[in-house]
Amino acid sequence: MIEYYLDAVSTYAQDIDRLIWLILILVGFWTILVMGIFFWLILRFRASRSPKAAYYSGGEKGMRWILAAPGLVLICDIFIIVADYPVWHNVKQNLPPAERTIRVISQQWAWTFVHPGADGQLDTADDITTVDDLYIEKDVTYHYKLESRDVLHSFSVPVFRLKQDAIPGREITGWFDAIKTGNYSIQCTEICGIGHGIMGARITIETPEKHKEWIARMSQ
């Protein structure tokens, strides 16, 4: 259902979508149940049916009901943690070997991308630098080196289900592997000043042939 509104374009996007569905189902069930009980109590004990208030002091039976709710929430949290850990480990901790590396530089209010040139290596003489346009190749595992030149930013590629804060003074390494070609949005999702709303960029995912043509054209 999520993919109906937003493409899943990275190798781990569907894993994150499944987590979102799990949380939606668990939280949605308890939300509907609690709201149903809430409105039933309002109707059942309305003034016209219960003109005289009753006071309940609690006791052991009352404490059981009070403790039941956080106990059930804890059980649901355990389900979420068990489902979440493998995805978190895969996306944030277990970096697969990089086939290519790019540099992502955030600043108020633009993105600078440094691509490897024809040699496929970053930080060499033939690097290609673009502003607000990132070009990558489909089915290639990329590492990105994320940094900020000024304040907190957040590198977000919604179709990848990727969001990583950029922290001044730090270089943060992450990864992605695109499984579809196309042109998609990049966002800053950390309020970073008056121009935050216009700090958007585009990512273009190309076939190997198209990407080689782009590198050749930009290297002229």
Stockholm file with secondary structure:
# STOCKHOLM 1.0

chainA/1-220         MIEYYLDAVSTYAQDIDRLIWLILILVGFWTILVMGIFFWLILRFRASRSPKAAYYSGGEKGMRWILAAPGLVLICDIFIIVADYPVWHNVKQNLPPAERTIRVISQQWAWTFVHPGADGQLDTADDITTVDDLYIEKDVTYHYKLESRDVLHSFSVPVFRLKQDAIPGREITGWFDAIKTGNYSIQCTEICGIGHGIMGARITIETPEKHKEWIARMSQ
#=GR chainA/1-220 SS CHHHHSCCCBTTHHHHHHHHHHHHHHHHHHHHHHHHHHHHHHHHTCTTTCCSCCCCCCCHHHHHHHHHHHHHHHHHHHHHHHHHHHHHIIIIICCCCCSEEEEEEEETTEEEEEECCTTCCSSSTTCEEEESEEEEETTCEEEEEEEESSSCEEEEEGGGTEEEEECTTCCEEEEEEBCSCEEEEEEECSCCSTTGGGCEEEEEEECHHHHHHHHHHHTC
#=GC SS_cons         CHHHHSCCCBTTHHHHHHHHHHHHHHHHHHHHHHHHHHHHHHHHTCTTTCCSCCCCCCCHHHHHHHHHHHHHHHHHHHHHHHHHHHHHIIIIICCCCCSEEEEEEEETTEEEEEECCTTCCSSSTTCEEEESEEEEETTCEEEEEEEESSSCEEEEEGGGTEEEEECTTCCEEEEEEBCSCEEEEEEECSCCSTTGGGCEEEEEEECHHHHHHHHHHHTC
//
